Amino acid sequence: QVQLVESGGGLVQPGGSLRLSCAGFGSIFGINNMGWYRQFPGKERELVATIRSSGGSTTYADSVKGRFTISRDNGGNTVYLQMNSLKPEDTAVYYCIARTSFVNYWGRGTQVTVSS
């Protein structure tokens, strides 16, 4: 059984930092890329950042460019999201995704709250 498990969410003050982690467990083969989405209450999930397995190229939503950094451990199924200069509008549930050619795997999400 495949599982993606996120960790690192929590409450942080505006301007602070958090680092999210997502570890993949089980038989996950042929991952093309991994990434992070977030979901605001009453809204659909939106892309935050992705990283390709081959070459490591990254993409970011305009709203997080220059503040968030996605990375991945070499050869493993763990992806990270370093979030700096957090704003209240970053408050959301953050989900990890692993994409293969045939199926996408999702984590259950981790809450990030930015508030003073």
N, CA, C and O atoms as a GROMACS GRO file, in nm:
protein
  464
    1GLN      N    1   0.084  -0.119   0.000
    1GLN     CA    2   0.000   0.000   0.000
    1GLN      C    3   0.088   0.124   0.000
    1GLN      O    4   0.183   0.134   0.077
    2VAL      N    5   0.055   0.217  -0.086
    2VAL     CA    6   0.134   0.338  -0.100
    2VAL      C    7   0.080   0.446  -0.008
    2VAL      O    8  -0.041   0.468   0.001
    3GLN      N    9   0.170   0.513   0.060
    3GLN     CA   10   0.131   0.624   0.146
    3GLN      C   11   0.228   0.739   0.129
    3GLN      O   12   0.349   0.719   0.118
    4LEU      N   13   0.174   0.859   0.126
    4LEU     CA   14   0.253   0.981   0.136
    4LEU      C   15   0.217   1.045   0.268
    4LEU      O   16   0.100   1.070   0.297
    5VAL      N   17   0.318   1.072   0.349
    5VAL     CA   18   0.294   1.125   0.483
    5VAL      C   19   0.362   1.260   0.496
    5VAL      O   20   0.484   1.272   0.488
    6GLU      N   21   0.280   1.364   0.517
    6GLU     CA   22   0.333   1.499   0.534
    6GLU      C   23   0.358   1.528   0.682
    6GLU      O   24   0.292   1.473   0.770
    7SER      N   25   0.452   1.616   0.706
    7SER     CA   26   0.479   1.664   0.842
    7SER      C   27   0.538   1.803   0.834
    7SER      O   28   0.582   1.848   0.728
    8GLY      N   29   0.540   1.872   0.948
    8GLY     CA   30   0.605   2.002   0.956
    8GLY      C   31   0.511   2.121   0.958
    8GLY      O   32   0.556   2.234   0.973
    9GLY      N   33   0.382   2.097   0.944
    9GLY     CA   34   0.288   2.208   0.951
    9GLY      C   35   0.274   2.259   1.093
    9GLY      O   36   0.327   2.201   1.187
   10GLY      N   37   0.200   2.369   1.107
   10GLY     CA   38   0.178   2.424   1.239
   10GLY      C   39   0.141   2.571   1.234
   10GLY      O   40   0.102   2.623   1.129
   11LEU      N   41   0.155   2.636   1.349
   11LEU     CA   42   0.123   2.777   1.363
   11LEU      C   43   0.252   2.858   1.366
   11LEU      O   44   0.345   2.825   1.439
   12VAL      N   45   0.256   2.962   1.286
   12VAL     CA   46   0.375   3.048   1.280
   12VAL      C   47   0.330   3.192   1.264
   12VAL      O   48   0.224   3.220   1.208
   13GLN      N   49   0.411   3.284   1.314
   13GLN     CA   50   0.380   3.425   1.301
   13GLN      C   51   0.415   3.476   1.162
   13GLN      O   52   0.502   3.420   1.096
   14PRO      N   53   0.348   3.581   1.118
   14PRO     CA   54   0.385   3.640   0.989
   14PRO      C   55   0.534   3.674   0.984
   14PRO      O   56   0.590   3.726   1.079
   15GLY      N   57   0.595   3.643   0.871
   15GLY     CA   58   0.738   3.663   0.855
   15GLY      C   59   0.821   3.544   0.896
   15GLY      O   60   0.942   3.542   0.873
   16GLY      N   61   0.759   3.446   0.957
   16GLY     CA   62   0.830   3.328   1.004
   16GLY      C   63   0.851   3.224   0.895
   16GLY      O   64   0.817   3.246   0.779
   17SER      N   65   0.906   3.111   0.936
   17SER     CA   66   0.939   3.003   0.842
   17SER      C   67   0.888   2.869   0.893
   17SER      O   68   0.875   2.847   1.014
   18LEU      N   69   0.860   2.782   0.798
   18LEU     CA   70   0.827   2.643   0.827
   18LEU      C   71   0.888   2.557   0.718
   18LEU      O   72   0.908   2.603   0.605
   19ARG      N   73   0.918   2.433   0.753
   19ARG     CA   74   0.966   2.337   0.654
   19ARG      C   75   0.875   2.215   0.657
   19ARG      O   76   0.863   2.145   0.757
   20LEU      N   77   0.810   2.191   0.543
   20LEU     CA   78   0.725   2.075   0.529
   20LEU      C   79   0.805   1.960   0.469
   20LEU      O   80   0.893   1.980   0.385
   21SER      N   81   0.772   1.839   0.513
   21SER     CA   82   0.833   1.719   0.458
   21SER      C   83   0.723   1.625   0.413
   21SER      O   84   0.613   1.623   0.468
   22CYS      N   85   0.754   1.547   0.311
   22CYS     CA   86   0.661   1.446   0.261
   22CYS      C   87   0.741   1.321   0.229
   22CYS      O   88   0.828   1.322   0.143
   23ALA      N   89   0.711   1.214   0.300
   23ALA     CA   90   0.782   1.087   0.280
   23ALA      C   91   0.688   0.986   0.216
   23ALA      O   92   0.573   0.971   0.257
   24GLY      N   93   0.739   0.918   0.115
   24GLY     CA   94   0.662   0.816   0.047
   24GLY      C   95   0.695   0.678   0.099
   24GLY      O   96   0.812   0.643   0.115
   25PHE      N   97   0.594   0.598   0.127
   25PHE     CA   98   0.611   0.463   0.176
   25PHE      C   99   0.537   0.367   0.084
   25PHE      O  100   0.432   0.399   0.029
   26GLY      N  101   0.595   0.248   0.068
   26GLY     CA  102   0.531   0.149  -0.017
   26GLY      C  103   0.596   0.142  -0.153
   26GLY      O  104   0.703   0.199  -0.176
   27SER      N  105   0.532   0.071  -0.242
   27SER     CA  106   0.589   0.046  -0.374
   27SER      C  107   0.549   0.158  -0.471
   27SER      O  108   0.451   0.147  -0.544
   28ILE      N  109   0.628   0.263  -0.467
   28ILE     CA  110   0.606   0.374  -0.559
   28ILE      C  111   0.712   0.367  -0.667
   28ILE      O  112   0.830   0.389  -0.640
   29PHE      N  113   0.671   0.336  -0.789
   29PHE     CA  114   0.765   0.323  -0.899
   29PHE      C  115   0.737   0.427  -1.006
   29PHE      O  116   0.623   0.468  -1.028
   30GLY      N  117   0.842   0.468  -1.071
   30GLY     CA  118   0.826   0.555  -1.187
   30GLY      C  119   0.772   0.693  -1.156
   30GLY      O  120   0.687   0.744  -1.230
   31ILE      N  121   0.819   0.754  -1.047
   31ILE     CA  122   0.772   0.889  -1.016
   31ILE      C  123   0.832   0.987  -1.116
   31ILE      O  124   0.954   0.994  -1.133
   32ASN      N  125   0.746   1.062  -1.180
   32ASN     CA  126   0.792   1.164  -1.275
   32ASN      C  127   0.822   1.296  -1.205
   32ASN      O  128   0.922   1.361  -1.233
   33ASN      N  129   0.736   1.332  -1.113
   33ASN     CA  130   0.764   1.450  -1.032
   33ASN      C  131   0.687   1.443  -0.902
   33ASN      O  132   0.591   1.367  -0.888
   34MET      N  133   0.730   1.523  -0.809
   34MET     CA  134   0.662   1.538  -0.680
   34MET      C  135   0.637   1.686  -0.658
   34MET      O  136   0.702   1.771  -0.717
   35GLY      N  137   0.541   1.714  -0.571
   35GLY     CA  138   0.512   1.855  -0.550
   35GLY      C  139   0.420   1.879  -0.433
   35GLY      O  140   0.385   1.789  -0.357
   36TRP      N  141   0.383   2.005  -0.421
   36TRP     CA  142   0.294   2.050  -0.315
   36TRP      C  143   0.179   2.132  -0.374
   36TRP      O  144   0.198   2.215  -0.463
   37TYR      N  145   0.062   2.104  -0.321
   37TYR     CA  146  -0.057   2.184  -0.347
   37TYR      C  147  -0.105   2.240  -0.214
   37TYR      O  148  -0.064   2.194  -0.108
   38ARG      N  149  -0.191   2.339  -0.220
   38ARG     CA  150  -0.256   2.388  -0.100
   38ARG      C  151  -0.403   2.416  -0.129
   38ARG      O  152  -0.443   2.440  -0.243
   39GLN      N  153  -0.480   2.412  -0.024
   39GLN     CA  154  -0.623   2.432  -0.038
   39GLN      C  155  -0.673   2.527   0.069
   39GLN      O  156  -0.655   2.504   0.189
   40PHE      N  157  -0.737   2.635   0.024
   40PHE     CA  158  -0.801   2.730   0.114
   40PHE      C  159  -0.944   2.685   0.137
   40PHE      O  160  -1.002   2.617   0.053
   41PRO      N  161  -1.003   2.723   0.250
   41PRO     CA  162  -1.142   2.682   0.277
   41PRO      C  163  -1.237   2.723   0.165
   41PRO      O  164  -1.239   2.838   0.122
   42GLY      N  165  -1.314   2.627   0.118
   42GLY     CA  166  -1.412   2.655   0.014
   42GLY      C  167  -1.355   2.669  -0.126
   42GLY      O  168  -1.427   2.703  -0.219
   43LYS      N  169  -1.225   2.644  -0.140
   43LYS     CA  170  -1.160   2.658  -0.271
   43LYS      C  171  -1.103   2.525  -0.317
   43LYS      O  172  -1.087   2.432  -0.238
   44GLU      N  173  -1.072   2.517  -0.446
   44GLU     CA  174  -1.005   2.399  -0.498
   44GLU      C  175  -0.856   2.406  -0.466
   44GLU      O  176  -0.800   2.512  -0.439
   45ARG      N  177  -0.794   2.289  -0.470
   45ARG     CA  178  -0.650   2.285  -0.448
   45ARG      C  179  -0.578   2.360  -0.558
   45ARG      O  180  -0.617   2.356  -0.675
   46GLU      N  181  -0.470   2.428  -0.518
   46GLU     CA  182  -0.391   2.500  -0.617
   46GLU      C  183  -0.245   2.459  -0.605
   46GLU      O  184  -0.196   2.424  -0.498
   47LEU      N  185  -0.178   2.462  -0.718
   47LEU     CA  186  -0.038   2.422  -0.721
   47LEU      C  187   0.048   2.523  -0.647
   47LEU      O  188   0.032   2.644  -0.663
   48VAL      N  189   0.139   2.471  -0.567
   48VAL     CA  190   0.237   2.557  -0.499
   48VAL      C  191   0.374   2.542  -0.565
   48VAL      O  192   0.435   2.642  -0.604
   49ALA      N  193   0.422   2.418  -0.578
   49ALA     CA  194   0.554   2.396  -0.635
   49ALA      C  195   0.567   2.250  -0.677
   49ALA      O  196   0.504   2.162  -0.619
   50THR      N  197   0.650   2.226  -0.779
   50THR     CA  198   0.679   2.090  -0.822
   50THR      C  199   0.828   2.077  -0.849
   50THR      O  200   0.898   2.175  -0.872
   51ILE      N  201   0.876   1.952  -0.844
   51ILE     CA  202   1.014   1.923  -0.876
   51ILE      C  203   1.018   1.793  -0.957
   51ILE      O  204   0.958   1.693  -0.917
   52ARG      N  205   1.088   1.795  -1.069
   52ARG     CA  206   1.096   1.678  -1.154
   52ARG      C  207   1.199   1.579  -1.101
   52ARG      O  208   1.300   1.617  -1.043
   53SER      N  209   1.169   1.451  -1.122
   53SER     CA  210   1.261   1.349  -1.077
   53SER      C  211   1.389   1.349  -1.159
   53SER      O  212   1.499   1.331  -1.107
   54SER      N  213   1.372   1.371  -1.289
   54SER     CA  214   1.487   1.373  -1.378
   54SER      C  215   1.534   1.516  -1.400
   54SER      O  216   1.463   1.596  -1.461
   55GLY      N  217   1.648   1.547  -1.350
   55GLY     CA  218   1.703   1.681  -1.369
   55GLY      C  219   1.675   1.778  -1.257
   55GLY      O  220   1.751   1.873  -1.236
   56GLY      N  221   1.568   1.754  -1.184
   56GLY     CA  222   1.539   1.836  -1.067
   56GLY      C  223   1.485   1.975  -1.096
   56GLY      O  224   1.488   2.062  -1.010
   57SER      N  225   1.435   1.997  -1.219
   57SER     CA  226   1.381   2.131  -1.247
   57SER      C  227   1.257   2.156  -1.162
   57SER      O  228   1.183   2.063  -1.127
   58THR      N  229   1.236   2.282  -1.128
   58THR     CA  230   1.129   2.320  -1.037
   58THR      C  231   1.035   2.423  -1.100
   58THR      O  232   1.074   2.497  -1.190
   59THR      N  233   0.913   2.425  -1.051
   59THR     CA  234   0.818   2.528  -1.088
   59THR      C  235   0.750   2.577  -0.961
   59THR      O  236   0.735   2.503  -0.864
   60TYR      N  237   0.710   2.704  -0.962
   60TYR     CA  238   0.645   2.764  -0.847
   60TYR      C  239   0.525   2.848  -0.890
   60TYR      O  240   0.523   2.906  -0.998
   61ALA      N  241   0.428   2.854  -0.802
   61ALA     CA  242   0.320   2.951  -0.821
   61ALA      C  243   0.377   3.091  -0.804
   61ALA      O  244   0.470   3.111  -0.725
   62ASP      N  245   0.323   3.185  -0.876
   62ASP     CA  246   0.374   3.323  -0.868
   62ASP      C  247   0.366   3.376  -0.725
   62ASP      O  248   0.451   3.455  -0.683
   63SER      N  249   0.266   3.335  -0.652
   63SER     CA  250   0.244   3.388  -0.518
   63SER      C  251   0.350   3.346  -0.418
   63SER      O  252   0.361   3.405  -0.310
   64VAL      N  253   0.428   3.242  -0.451
   64VAL     CA  254   0.528   3.193  -0.356
   64VAL      C  255   0.671   3.206  -0.408
   64VAL      O  256   0.766   3.176  -0.334
   65LYS      N  257   0.689   3.250  -0.530
   65LYS     CA  258   0.823   3.263  -0.586
   65LYS      C  259   0.908   3.356  -0.501
   65LYS      O  260   0.865   3.463  -0.459
   66GLY      N  261   1.030   3.312  -0.476
   66GLY     CA  262   1.122   3.391  -0.396
   66GLY      C  263   1.106   3.370  -0.247
   66GLY      O  264   1.190   3.416  -0.169
   67ARG      N  265   1.000   3.302  -0.205
   67ARG     CA  266   0.978   3.278  -0.062
   67ARG      C  267   0.984   3.128  -0.028
   67ARG      O  268   1.033   3.090   0.078
   68PHE      N  269   0.934   3.045  -0.119
   68PHE     CA  270   0.929   2.900  -0.096
   68PHE      C  271   1.033   2.832  -0.184
   68PHE      O  272   1.063   2.876  -0.294
   69THR      N  273   1.088   2.721  -0.132
   69THR     CA  274   1.183   2.641  -0.207
   69THR      C  275   1.149   2.494  -0.192
   69THR      O  276   1.135   2.443  -0.081
   70ILE      N  277   1.134   2.426  -0.305
   70ILE     CA  278   1.107   2.282  -0.305
   70ILE      C  279   1.236   2.208  -0.331
   70ILE      O  280   1.319   2.251  -0.411
   71SER      N  281   1.253   2.096  -0.263
   71SER     CA  282   1.371   2.014  -0.284
   71SER      C  283   1.334   1.867  -0.261
   71SER      O  284   1.225   1.835  -0.214
   72ARG      N  285   1.427   1.781  -0.297
   72ARG     CA  286   1.398   1.638  -0.287
   72ARG      C  287   1.526   1.564  -0.251
   72ARG      O  288   1.635   1.605  -0.292
   73ASP      N  289   1.515   1.458  -0.175
   73ASP     CA  290   1.634   1.380  -0.143
   73ASP      C  291   1.671   1.294  -0.263
   73ASP      O  292   1.584   1.243  -0.334
   74ASN      N  293   1.799   1.277  -0.286
   74ASN     CA  294   1.846   1.204  -0.403
   74ASN      C  295   1.812   1.056  -0.392
   74ASN      O  296   1.848   0.988  -0.295
   75GLY      N  297   1.740   1.008  -0.493
   75GLY     CA  298   1.712   0.865  -0.499
   75GLY      C  299   1.600   0.818  -0.410
   75GLY      O  300   1.564   0.700  -0.412
   76GLY      N  301   1.544   0.908  -0.332
   76GLY     CA  302   1.438   0.866  -0.242
   76GLY      C  303   1.304   0.922  -0.281
   76GLY      O  304   1.288   0.982  -0.387
   77ASN      N  305   1.208   0.900  -0.196
   77ASN     CA  306   1.073   0.948  -0.221
   77ASN      C  307   1.031   1.050  -0.117
   77ASN      O  308   0.919   1.048  -0.068
   78THR      N  309   1.122   1.139  -0.084
   78THR     CA  310   1.092   1.243   0.013
   78THR      C  311   1.110   1.378  -0.052
   78THR      O  312   1.211   1.405  -0.117
   79VAL      N  313   1.012   1.464  -0.034
   79VAL     CA  314   1.018   1.599  -0.089
   79VAL      C  315   0.994   1.698   0.025
   79VAL      O  316   0.920   1.671   0.120
   80TYR      N  317   1.058   1.814   0.012
   80TYR     CA  318   1.051   1.916   0.115
   80TYR      C  319   0.999   2.048   0.056
   80TYR      O  320   1.012   2.073  -0.063
   81LEU      N  321   0.941   2.128   0.143
   81LEU     CA  322   0.901   2.263   0.104
   81LEU      C  323   0.945   2.358   0.213
   81LEU      O  324   0.887   2.361   0.322
   82GLN      N  325   1.049   2.435   0.185
   82GLN     CA  326   1.094   2.537   0.278
   82GLN      C  327   1.015   2.664   0.252
   82GLN      O  328   1.017   2.718   0.141
   83MET      N  329   0.946   2.711   0.353
   83MET     CA  330   0.858   2.827   0.339
   83MET      C  331   0.911   2.940   0.428
   83MET      O  332   0.912   2.928   0.550
   84ASN      N  333   0.954   3.048   0.365
   84ASN     CA  334   1.006   3.164   0.437
   84ASN      C  335   0.915   3.285   0.415
   84ASN      O  336   0.832   3.286   0.324
   85SER      N  337   0.932   3.385   0.498
   85SER     CA  338   0.854   3.509   0.486
   85SER      C  339   0.706   3.479   0.473
   85SER      O  340   0.637   3.532   0.386
   86LEU      N  341   0.658   3.393   0.560
   86LEU     CA  342   0.518   3.351   0.550
   86LEU      C  343   0.422   3.466   0.577
   86LEU      O  344   0.449   3.555   0.657
   87LYS      N  345   0.310   3.460   0.507
   87LYS     CA  346   0.206   3.563   0.517
   87LYS      C  347   0.075   3.498   0.563
   87LYS      O  348   0.056   3.378   0.545
   88PRO      N  349  -0.013   3.576   0.622
   88PRO     CA  350  -0.142   3.519   0.662
   88PRO      C  351  -0.216   3.453   0.546
   88PRO      O  352  -0.289   3.356   0.566
   89GLU      N  353  -0.197   3.505   0.425
   89GLU     CA  354  -0.265   3.445   0.310
   89GLU      C  355  -0.205   3.313   0.266
   89GLU      O  356  -0.256   3.250   0.173
   90ASP      N  357  -0.098   3.269   0.330
   90ASP     CA  358  -0.044   3.136   0.305
   90ASP      C  359  -0.115   3.030   0.390
   90ASP      O  360  -0.090   2.911   0.374
   91THR      N  361  -0.201   3.073   0.479
   91THR     CA  362  -0.274   2.979   0.564
   91THR      C  363  -0.360   2.888   0.479
   91THR      O  364  -0.445   2.935   0.402
   92ALA      N  365  -0.339   2.758   0.492
   92ALA     CA  366  -0.408   2.659   0.409
   92ALA      C  367  -0.369   2.520   0.457
   92ALA      O  368  -0.282   2.503   0.542
   93VAL      N  369  -0.436   2.421   0.400
   93VAL     CA  370  -0.391   2.283   0.416
   93VAL      C  371  -0.300   2.251   0.298
   93VAL      O  372  -0.338   2.272   0.182
   94TYR      N  373  -0.182   2.202   0.327
   94TYR     CA  374  -0.083   2.172   0.224
   94TYR      C  375  -0.078   2.022   0.200
   94TYR      O  376  -0.068   1.942   0.293
   95TYR      N  377  -0.086   1.985   0.072
   95TYR     CA  378  -0.089   1.844   0.031
   95TYR      C  379   0.032   1.812  -0.054
   95TYR      O  380   0.074   1.892  -0.138
   96CYS      N  381   0.086   1.695  -0.032
   96CYS     CA  382   0.195   1.643  -0.112
   96CYS      C  383   0.137   1.556  -0.224
   96CYS      O  384   0.036   1.489  -0.205
   97ILE      N  385   0.202   1.558  -0.341
   97ILE     CA  386   0.161   1.474  -0.452
   97ILE      C  387   0.283   1.410  -0.514
   97ILE      O  388   0.389   1.472  -0.525
   98ALA      N  389   0.267   1.285  -0.556
   98ALA     CA  390   0.368   1.214  -0.634
   98ALA      C  391   0.302   1.165  -0.761
   98ALA      O  392   0.204   1.090  -0.757
   99ARG      N  393   0.354   1.208  -0.874
   99ARG     CA  394   0.293   1.174  -1.003
   99ARG      C  395   0.376   1.066  -1.073
   99ARG      O  396   0.498   1.078  -1.085
  100THR      N  397   0.306   0.961  -1.120
  100THR     CA  398   0.367   0.863  -1.209
  100THR      C  399   0.295   0.872  -1.343
  100THR      O  400   0.206   0.955  -1.361
  101SER      N  401   0.334   0.786  -1.436
  101SER     CA  402   0.269   0.789  -1.567
  101SER      C  403   0.126   0.736  -1.562
  101SER      O  404   0.048   0.760  -1.654
  102PHE      N  405   0.091   0.665  -1.454
  102PHE     CA  406  -0.038   0.599  -1.451
  102PHE      C  407  -0.129   0.647  -1.338
  102PHE      O  408  -0.251   0.638  -1.349
  103VAL      N  409  -0.070   0.697  -1.232
  103VAL     CA  410  -0.152   0.733  -1.116
  103VAL      C  411  -0.084   0.844  -1.039
  103VAL      O  412   0.039   0.856  -1.039
  104ASN      N  413  -0.165   0.924  -0.972
  104ASN     CA  414  -0.114   1.026  -0.881
  104ASN      C  415  -0.143   0.983  -0.738
  104ASN      O  416  -0.253   0.935  -0.707
  105TYR      N  417  -0.046   1.000  -0.651
  105TYR     CA  418  -0.064   0.970  -0.510
  105TYR      C  419  -0.069   1.101  -0.432
  105TYR      O  420   0.007   1.194  -0.459
  106TRP      N  421  -0.161   1.106  -0.336
  106TRP     CA  422  -0.177   1.226  -0.253
  106TRP      C  423  -0.155   1.192  -0.106
  106TRP      O  424  -0.189   1.083  -0.060
  107GLY      N  425  -0.100   1.287  -0.034
  107GLY     CA  426  -0.096   1.277   0.110
  107GLY      C  427  -0.226   1.327   0.168
  107GLY      O  428  -0.314   1.374   0.096
  108ARG      N  429  -0.238   1.316   0.300
  108ARG     CA  430  -0.362   1.358   0.366
  108ARG      C  431  -0.363   1.506   0.400
  108ARG      O  432  -0.468   1.560   0.435
  109GLY      N  433  -0.250   1.570   0.390
  109GLY     CA  434  -0.246   1.713   0.414
  109GLY      C  435  -0.195   1.750   0.552
  109GLY      O  436  -0.208   1.674   0.648
  110THR      N  437  -0.137   1.868   0.560
  110THR     CA  438  -0.092   1.923   0.687
  110THR      C  439  -0.131   2.070   0.693
  110THR      O  440  -0.114   2.145   0.597
  111GLN      N  441  -0.183   2.112   0.807
  111GLN     CA  442  -0.233   2.248   0.822
  111GLN      C  443  -0.118   2.344   0.850
  111GLN      O  444  -0.033   2.319   0.935
  112VAL      N  445  -0.118   2.453   0.776
  112VAL     CA  446  -0.025   2.564   0.801
  112VAL      C  447  -0.109   2.687   0.833
  112VAL      O  448  -0.194   2.728   0.754
  113THR      N  449  -0.084   2.745   0.948
  113THR     CA  450  -0.156   2.864   0.990
  113THR      C  451  -0.057   2.976   1.019
  113THR      O  452   0.034   2.959   1.101
  114VAL      N  453  -0.075   3.088   0.953
  114VAL     CA  454   0.013   3.204   0.972
  114VAL      C  455  -0.070   3.313   1.037
  114VAL      O  456  -0.159   3.372   0.976
  115SER      N  457  -0.039   3.339   1.163
  115SER     CA  458  -0.119   3.434   1.239
  115SER      C  459  -0.039   3.487   1.356
  115SER      O  460   0.045   3.417   1.412
  116SER      N  461  -0.066   3.612   1.392
  116SER     CA  462  -0.002   3.671   1.509
  116SER      C  463  -0.090   3.653   1.632
  116SER      O  464  -0.053   3.697   1.741
   0.00000   0.00000   0.00000
